[in-house]
């Protein structure tokens, strides 16, 4: 890495940090990028990627290149879909329990080899190791859930026919075919393979476009899933610039899964709609946390640190708006600020840092612009508010702003960085209206000692998930329940039954027996109409649905 003067220094030799967040020390012998991303590892992971060009990815910790990678052309994307489509039919014929067993073996491999993927996640995203481990947890939970529950979700279901006993109806779930998946950079393990697992167990093939800067993490996941028993051709990976490769994925897919910005999500939805294929979109958020008058202030302050600064705030469901009841606001802000200022920043491939780096120049520019504009227009810096080039080129301190108001950009635009704004309120009706006053609707958080009150407030918030006395992990980690956004935060859901059934087409098989639904056994049209009328009245009397 380099310091602010451009001098080469190691993590252990970093200059003393200026007044501000402390730096987490790196133990002697800590692994480096060169130890982890060797030519042999890159060659192994990129085997099977359909690409005739060359691109590269870089680590946010230093800005240095990590690896040369294959780059896909539109023709390469078409080839990937051809290969996936040829493999999908055979995969769909594998019994669902055997497909589910692949996920359970993958679960075990991920936990056994987690150190490998933790290194890759950190190097490609710049996040702290504990935040990288959240991805391992999320993927393991999803693999276990769909490995256990997929046979039940996908099993044929019997329904009452138009005429009971005469009509036997079965609902089948058929795979859509080849799913096109466009995965983001911020959670490259969970939002790549984590979203692909239900598609695979439902009998689909997947052509995935991960972000180039975080491609090695997704490719590591592919390698483990293949070892667990997934046929290699069933999961194709293409790499390249989003505006070039992304539309090609949408152009060929039978269904599209996208996680990213609202702006790009609209383009993906338009492309899918033009072809009459379905899509699911998890998009942006301007998520609110509500600290009610009876909240445990110490627990709320601790939860706010997790909710606002995990992965340096580069999390779609992280908290950017913090509403605190005026009766506890001063106490809360004092505790929250003290915790925030004590957070340790670091770039080592080891546990110990509380927050890592931003992922790229664009994120750093947005964070800097939002904070500087807010301060210039009268907001107060309670904590942070500056970059930390002494640690790495894209580090920025966890930042708390008070006194934020429209038309400051940070008030309404998604920052997607370690910045949160504090607002005070007087009553619950007021704060619910404020929390809902946004086109987004992804996640929210409510803090109170009264669980009944918390759940009642939660039911009035217009977000896909609401966490009571937690920031985001409780809702996201409860994978039997759906997770997704309302409004500009997206379409569709991941997790639970919705998270797997979206990758299928419902097929109704109706078997008519004994007599047709038409005049028969010598009936005239009139006699048949009378028979059906009596039958319909009887079905209502017997409360058939």
Buried (B, 14 or more C-beta within 10 A) or exposed (E): BBBEEEEEEEBEEBEEBEEBBBBBBBEEEBBBBEEBBEEEBBEEBBEBBBBEEEBEBBBBBBBBEBBEBBBBBBEBBBBBBBBBBEBBEEBBEBEBEEBBBBBBBBBBBBEEBBEBBBBBBBBBBBBBBBBBBBBBBBBBBBBBBBBEBBBEBBEEEEEEBBBEEBBBBBEBBEBBBBBBBBBBBBBBBBBBBBBBBBBBBBBBBBBBBBBBBBBBBBBBBBBBBBEBBBBBBBBBBBBBEBEBBBBBBBBBBBBBBBBBBBEBBEBBBEBBEEEEBBBBBBBBBBBBBBBBBBBBBEBBBBBBBBBBBBBBBBBBBBBBBBBBBEEBBEBBBEBBBEBBBEBBBBBBBBEBBBBBBBBBEEBBEBBBBBBEBBBEBEBEBBBBBBBBBBBBBBBBBBBBBBBBEEEBBBBBBBBBBBBBBBBBBEEBEEBBEBBBEBEBBBBBBBBBEEEEBBEBBBEBBBBBBBBBBBBBBBBBBBBEBBBBBBBBBBBBBBBBBBBBBBBBBEEEEEEBEEEEBEBEEEBEEEEBEEBBEEBEEEBEEEEEE
